[in-house]
Amino acid sequence: MTQYWFRPKRYGFGATPITWEGWAVTLAVAAVIVASVLAMNRFVDRSDATAWLTWAVLIAIATLGFIQFTRRKTDGEWRWRWGERTGE
């Protein structure tokens, strides 16, 4: 049995965490991204375009990986939602 960590958002596109595991993964990814931004600004020369481009590619790969993981752990499909419709 697959345990889902996320559920589709009520409004908009995507998913939101519903278990502690989902929140932990989301916060961990956010912390890694924030830490990498701070590290890049502190330790890498702003004129070093290669380092910044490499960093941007790694962040994009990490973000896409997180999105794919989240989609696999979501109970339902990702699609645009307008909220619960009442009276139908």
C-alpha positions in Angstrom: 0.0 0.0 0.0 1.4 3.4 -1.0 1.2 6.1 1.6 0.6 9.5 0.1 2.5 12.4 1.6 0.8 15.2 -0.5 -2.7 16.0 -1.7 -3.7 18.1 -4.7 -4.2 21.7 -3.9 -7.8 22.9 -3.7 -7.0 26.1 -5.7 -4.4 26.3 -8.5 -1.9 23.7 -9.6 0.3 21.4 -7.6 0.1 19.7 -4.2 0.5 20.4 -0.5 2.0 18.3 2.2 -0.4 16.3 4.4 1.9 14.2 6.5 5.0 14.9 8.6 7.1 13.2 5.9 5.8 15.5 3.2 6.5 18.6 5.4 10.0 17.3 6.3 10.9 16.8 2.6 9.5 20.1 1.6 11.3 22.0 4.4 14.6 20.1 3.7 14.5 21.0 0.0 13.7 24.6 0.9 16.6 24.7 3.5 19.1 23.3 1.0 18.1 25.9 -1.6 18.3 28.8 0.9 21.7 27.5 2.2 23.1 27.2 -1.3 22.0 30.8 -2.1 23.7 32.1 1.0 26.8 30.0 0.4 27.0 31.2 -3.2 26.7 34.8 -2.2 29.3 34.5 0.6 32.0 32.3 -1.0 31.7 32.7 -4.8 32.9 35.7 -6.7 29.9 37.3 -8.4 32.0 37.6 -11.7 32.5 33.8 -11.8 29.8 33.0 -14.4 30.7 29.3 -14.6 30.2 28.8 -10.9 26.8 30.6 -11.0 25.7 28.8 -14.1 26.6 25.4 -12.5 24.8 26.4 -9.3 21.7 27.4 -11.3 21.7 24.0 -13.2 22.1 22.1 -10.0 19.2 24.0 -8.4 17.0 23.4 -11.4 17.8 19.6 -11.3 17.0 19.5 -7.6 13.7 21.4 -8.1 12.7 19.1 -10.9 13.6 16.0 -8.9 11.5 17.4 -6.0 8.5 18.0 -8.3 8.7 14.5 -9.7 9.0 13.0 -6.2 6.0 15.1 -5.0 3.9 14.0 -8.0 4.6 10.3 -7.2 3.6 10.8 -3.6 0.4 12.8 -4.3 -3.0 11.2 -3.8 -4.6 12.2 -7.1 -3.6 14.0 -10.3 -2.0 17.4 -10.7 -4.3 19.7 -12.6 -5.6 23.2 -12.3 -8.4 23.4 -9.7 -10.9 26.2 -9.0 -11.9 24.9 -5.5 -14.9 23.0 -4.4 -17.9 23.7 -6.4 -21.1 23.9 -4.4 -24.7 23.7 -5.6 -24.1 21.4 -8.6 
